[in-house]
Amino acid sequence: MEIRKVSDSIYIYSDGKRLQVIHDLGDEFILDFKIEQDDVWNLDGQVVEIINTIEPIFKVCGFCSKAGEGMHRLRWAILQFEEFERYIKANHDDLVEWLENPGRKVND
């Protein structure tokens, strides 16, 4: 199992089958990935290729008060999501490779 640090509050890990997000922002906040696969026809090679895209997801489920500590936690979660989103964009190709080859197995 490989774990990568995104921020002090967010980590990404692979269990060998998929990528998962670990965070300590609170139970009411969900950080996750939306992974889509598109089939693309390669005109040069005359083959269908699969293109993976990874997009970050942020949801609030449950109660989050609009005042005091609740609002502070919501602001903090949004700032952490922005950092998560930047990380996904900056490391997209590496994350797709990690998703496709989670154990980093080298083909002989």
Secondary structure as GFF3:
##gff-version 3
##sequence-region A 1 108
A	DSSP	beta_strand	2	5	.	.	.	ID=ss1
A	DSSP	beta_strand	10	14	.	.	.	ID=ss2
A	DSSP	beta_strand	19	23	.	.	.	ID=ss3
A	DSSP	beta_strand	29	42	.	.	.	ID=ss4
A	DSSP	beta_strand	47	60	.	.	.	ID=ss5
A	DSSP	alpha_helix	69	90	.	.	.	ID=ss6
A	DSSP	alpha_helix	92	100	.	.	.	ID=ss7
###
